């Protein structure tokens, strides 16, 4: 069924179709309408789930951790400082290998207060051990929320579905709501491997020694670092798993095919622009405009940021003369996070295109097409001469 | 209380805790956990934040308890228990007991926000706070429930300057379905209060005064004796709060017939943590206790 609704409502519909059993959330702009919608779905009986109105984001994720540990499919959503407030639990949920799904409606972080969009919030959690997927439109929001559960439950790693505050959360777009019976086939109810049950008691997340230890039967068990190494390896394997999840979804629902990243006219491109999130839509128009004036520009819109699909990225970017990364976040004192990850991926390539970093749109600063075009032209003309210092564009001074 | 009191004779012989756990010798908590699990039975899930109980539970891959247990982060105990309960409800497994079991720091300080919210929502689980009156697991730092005058490693010379938080009263102000206080020196009273609590829907809160030889500065064999002294002098009380009405219970109820209680100074003398208590503070506390108990006697006359 096609409807025209906001990105937040698209996300809520995805959660409903995924048959999340426990929802815990705390309101924060611009995530609020998503949780309002879910509470309405639950209260009206439209969705069968426990909705827990918690007193903080820390507790929102705590409830989800408790629920998932006891075998239920759980969901939460947040933004900005809410995500920062639950950061301890973000790490914990990953370490506990719980198959949670959380929407992060991207917003800049305070201080000073901002309610507007950038990616600093989820970027600050990139090393926590969650899978991070950035989506570009409402259809991708609903589809990715559903796929995220399948992925999380297959690899036992939680998934963040990140989408731009306002640009996606509050704008209205048409999108298709898949049929419940298709989603039930795609995502059957899940039975957790390790769960809290009196029939088979386990002590979860116990203090774990650095080097490992014998269990009561005398068998050697992993230490902390081995457990972390498994997490790392399984995170890397999740790239392939997500591709499989996507093709299953695509076969059933008839949509998909670009799970890790979407490329636009990259095959013959001399310059490839890399972006994450809603800006990629506009970037395609800009690429076309520049192509009309003779500059061959392509767009790589990165969806899966963690685990980082270095090989796939290298394959697309290697043949270009230049790579231009536009980013809505920065690692203060260094460069943009995506820029540095891509630069590192290119280092081991056969060819190394030049790579430039532009910081844009922080705290909702208006991103003008003209600025983007000037930046791309600037990169084209300066090429190797431009250093790695990120260029901030759209500043007042 | 339940009509039939549990005694050493009819307490179940079944153990839910393995011998040889990592608690310090003389640990009040170790005793409580053993007896508490006897009251709760196998059909129980515990939720445990960082505390001496984390240590008592054991190091991976060996567990000291036989009930499923979720170790959670410090501030999250009550919320995580809410999550466990919600998951059980969603799976039609509501017959399982959910028990959050935290220390005084984990309850009165870092965990109070999540606890307050869970009580306000009336979430269906039992929250147990064992109060050994400081952060003992990290090495005796002051907590919100550390009494005035007590020397800890963060109040090392003059003792704590502030009064302790009355956590059961804070919880009771939310009107939960059941609040009780107990002492580790009277484990069977605790046992029967748990039995009663798990038969009630909604949030139940049990607070336990819990002697800690290492943190209180006393010999290990004195835990029970000192715990009993704290009750006998009227400083600590065992009570229940139901429908907003507080009623002394167990060993404290028996004190109502006594005209005079033992001096609180005798209790202070048993532990080195009270060494910096000035005489006037002790006298003041004695006066407060006397007045409080005079009121109780009048109410019960």
HADDOCK unambig.tbl for C-alpha pairs under 7 A between the chains (distance, minus, plus):
assign (segid A and resid 21 and name CA) (segid B and resid 90 and name CA) 6.13 0.50 0.50
assign (segid A and resid 22 and name CA) (segid B and resid 86 and name CA) 6.61 0.50 0.50
assign (segid A and resid 22 and name CA) (segid B and resid 87 and name CA) 6.63 0.50 0.50
assign (segid A and resid 49 and name CA) (segid B and resid 90 and name CA) 6.89 0.50 0.50
assign (segid A and resid 50 and name CA) (segid B and resid 86 and name CA) 6.21 0.50 0.50
assign (segid A and resid 50 and name CA) (segid B and resid 90 and name CA) 6.92 0.50 0.50
assign (segid A and resid 54 and name CA) (segid B and resid 117 and name CA) 6.83 0.50 0.50
assign (segid A and resid 55 and name CA) (segid B and resid 117 and name CA) 5.96 0.50 0.50
assign (segid A and resid 59 and name CA) (segid B and resid 76 and name CA) 6.14 0.50 0.50
assign (segid A and resid 59 and name CA) (segid B and resid 79 and name CA) 5.37 0.50 0.50
assign (segid A and resid 59 and name CA) (segid B and resid 114 and name CA) 6.45 0.50 0.50
assign (segid A and resid 62 and name CA) (segid B and resid 76 and name CA) 5.69 0.50 0.50
assign (segid A and resid 62 and name CA) (segid B and resid 79 and name CA) 5.56 0.50 0.50
assign (segid A and resid 62 and name CA) (segid B and resid 80 and name CA) 4.88 0.50 0.50
assign (segid A and resid 63 and name CA) (segid B and resid 79 and name CA) 5.12 0.50 0.50
assign (segid A and resid 63 and name CA) (segid B and resid 80 and name CA) 4.67 0.50 0.50
assign (segid A and resid 63 and name CA) (segid B and resid 82 and name CA) 6.03 0.50 0.50
assign (segid A and resid 63 and name CA) (segid B and resid 83 and name CA) 3.93 0.50 0.50
assign (segid A and resid 64 and name CA) (segid B and resid 83 and name CA) 5.92 0.50 0.50
assign (segid A and resid 65 and name CA) (segid B and resid 80 and name CA) 6.48 0.50 0.50
assign (segid A and resid 65 and name CA) (segid B and resid 83 and name CA) 6.95 0.50 0.50
assign (segid A and resid 66 and name CA) (segid B and resid 80 and name CA) 4.39 0.50 0.50
assign (segid A and resid 66 and name CA) (segid B and resid 81 and name CA) 6.23 0.50 0.50
assign (segid A and resid 66 and name CA) (segid B and resid 83 and name CA) 4.35 0.50 0.50
assign (segid A and resid 66 and name CA) (segid B and resid 84 and name CA) 4.63 0.50 0.50
assign (segid A and resid 67 and name CA) (segid B and resid 83 and name CA) 4.33 0.50 0.50
assign (segid A and resid 67 and name CA) (segid B and resid 84 and name CA) 4.66 0.50 0.50
assign (segid A and resid 67 and name CA) (segid B and resid 86 and name CA) 6.45 0.50 0.50
assign (segid A and resid 67 and name CA) (segid B and resid 87 and name CA) 4.71 0.50 0.50
assign (segid A and resid 70 and name CA) (segid B and resid 84 and name CA) 5.52 0.50 0.50
assign (segid A and resid 70 and name CA) (segid B and resid 87 and name CA) 5.89 0.50 0.50
assign (segid A and resid 70 and name CA) (segid B and resid 88 and name CA) 6.87 0.50 0.50
assign (segid A and resid 71 and name CA) (segid B and resid 87 and name CA) 6.49 0.50 0.50
assign (segid A and resid 72 and name CA) (segid B and resid 87 and name CA) 5.04 0.50 0.50
assign (segid A and resid 196 and name CA) (segid B and resid 45 and name CA) 6.88 0.50 0.50
assign (segid A and resid 196 and name CA) (segid B and resid 68 and name CA) 5.52 0.50 0.50
assign (segid A and resid 196 and name CA) (segid B and resid 69 and name CA) 6.90 0.50 0.50
assign (segid A and resid 197 and name CA) (segid B and resid 68 and name CA) 6.08 0.50 0.50
assign (segid A and resid 198 and name CA) (segid B and resid 42 and name CA) 6.36 0.50 0.50
assign (segid A and resid 198 and name CA) (segid B and resid 43 and name CA) 5.51 0.50 0.50
assign (segid A and resid 198 and name CA) (segid B and resid 44 and name CA) 6.39 0.50 0.50
assign (segid A and resid 198 and name CA) (segid B and resid 67 and name CA) 6.30 0.50 0.50
assign (segid A and resid 198 and name CA) (segid B and resid 68 and name CA) 5.93 0.50 0.50
assign (segid A and resid 201 and name CA) (segid B and resid 66 and name CA) 6.44 0.50 0.50
assign (segid A and resid 201 and name CA) (segid B and resid 67 and name CA) 5.38 0.50 0.50
assign (segid A and resid 201 and name CA) (segid B and resid 68 and name CA) 4.08 0.50 0.50
assign (segid A and resid 202 and name CA) (segid B and resid 68 and name CA) 4.78 0.50 0.50
assign (segid A and resid 202 and name CA) (segid B and resid 69 and name CA) 6.31 0.50 0.50
assign (segid A and resid 203 and name CA) (segid B and resid 63 and name CA) 6.56 0.50 0.50
assign (segid A and resid 203 and name CA) (segid B and resid 68 and name CA) 5.56 0.50 0.50
assign (segid A and resid 203 and name CA) (segid B and resid 69 and name CA) 4.61 0.50 0.50
assign (segid A and resid 203 and name CA) (segid B and resid 70 and name CA) 6.03 0.50 0.50
assign (segid A and resid 204 and name CA) (segid B and resid 69 and name CA) 6.16 0.50 0.50
assign (segid A and resid 204 and name CA) (segid B and resid 70 and name CA) 5.00 0.50 0.50
assign (segid A and resid 204 and name CA) (segid B and resid 71 and name CA) 5.93 0.50 0.50
assign (segid A and resid 205 and name CA) (segid B and resid 70 and name CA) 6.81 0.50 0.50
assign (segid A and resid 205 and name CA) (segid B and resid 71 and name CA) 5.41 0.50 0.50
assign (segid A and resid 206 and name CA) (segid B and resid 59 and name CA) 6.10 0.50 0.50
assign (segid A and resid 206 and name CA) (segid B and resid 60 and name CA) 5.48 0.50 0.50
assign (segid A and resid 206 and name CA) (segid B and resid 71 and name CA) 6.23 0.50 0.50
assign (segid A and resid 207 and name CA) (segid B and resid 59 and name CA) 5.11 0.50 0.50
assign (segid A and resid 207 and name CA) (segid B and resid 60 and name CA) 5.86 0.50 0.50
assign (segid A and resid 208 and name CA) (segid B and resid 59 and name CA) 5.91 0.50 0.50
assign (segid A and resid 208 and name CA) (segid B and resid 60 and name CA) 5.06 0.50 0.50
assign (segid A and resid 215 and name CA) (segid B and resid 61 and name CA) 5.19 0.50 0.50
assign (segid A and resid 215 and name CA) (segid B and resid 62 and name CA) 5.80 0.50 0.50
assign (segid A and resid 216 and name CA) (segid B and resid 62 and name CA) 6.23 0.50 0.50
assign (segid A and resid 221 and name CA) (segid B and resid 61 and name CA) 6.78 0.50 0.50
